[in-house]
Amino acid sequence: MNHKVVPVRTYLLIWAILICATFTTLGIAFLDLGPWNIVVALMIAFTKMSLVVLFFMHVKQQNNLTRLFVVAGFLFLGILIALAMSDYGTRNWLTPGRMW
């Protein structure tokens, strides 16, 4: 099997970007953006997650089958989160003190 050797400079650059994004998230936490605080923080978190998956987990250099399984894993995670949120969102419909 042929493996592409990733230069150390690439790892250091991605690490520096991740550190800057972490401090950006910290800075955003102290700003009052109203309901957009969580949106901006999640966008930064998604970007950081993508960089870690692509470069540190070497998904960028892998074949299409590996990429398919990574995407399927995140799709399944999204389905689980959607099901959990739908359960959480419907809990207020029951009257207090009554089970059924």
N, C-alpha and C positions, 0 to 999 in steps of 0.2 A: 504494500500500500504506500502510496505517495502522500506525504503530509506536507502542507505548505508551512514554512517557518515564518512566524509572525515576528517582525522586528520588535525589540524592546521599546523602541521609541513610540510605537503604536500603543502599547500597553500603558506607557507613562502618559501619553496624551489623553487616552480614555480615562485614566485614573484622575488626571487633573480636571477633566470635564465633569466627572462625577463629584469631585470635591467642590467645584464651583457651583454645581447644581444643588448640592446639599446646603451650602451657605445661602444660595438664592432662595431655597425653600425656607430657611430660617428667617431671612429678611422679609419674605412675603408674609410669614406668620405674624410679624409685628405691624404690618400695614393693614389698614381697614379698607378692604375692598368689598365689603358687604357679602352678598352671597357668592361672589366670585373668588373668594379666598380658597375654598375647597376645590373649585374648578382648576385654578392655576396650580395649586399644590398637586392635584392628581395628574395634571399634564406633565409637570416636572417629574413626578414619580414614574409615570409611564415612559418618559424619555430615558430616565436612568435605568429602568428595567430593560428596555430595549437594548441599550448599550451593553449591559451586563450579559444578556442572552446572546447577542450577536458576536461580541468580541471575547469576553472571558469564558463563555461556554462553547466557543468556537462553532456556533451554528452557521455563521456566515461562510465558513469554509466547507461545510458538510454538503452531502448530496440532498436531492429533493425529498427523499423519503424521510430523512431526519427532520427537515423543515416542516414536512406535513405533520409529523407527530408532535412537534413543538406547537404548531398552530392548533392542532386538535386538542392538545392539553389545555391551552388557554381558552379555547372555545368551550370545553367541558367545564372549566373553572367559571366562565361567564354564565353558563347555564345553572351551575350550583348557586352562584351568588344571586341570580335572578329568582330562583326558587326560594331561597332564604329570605330575600327582600319581599317577595309576594306573601310569604307566611307572616312576616313581621308587619307588613302593611295591613293585613286583615285581622289582626288580633284585637283591634278596638271595636269590632263589630259585636262582640259578645257583651252582654250586660254583666256588671260586676256581681259576683257571688253566685252566678249560675254557670254550670259546666256545659250543659247541652242546650 
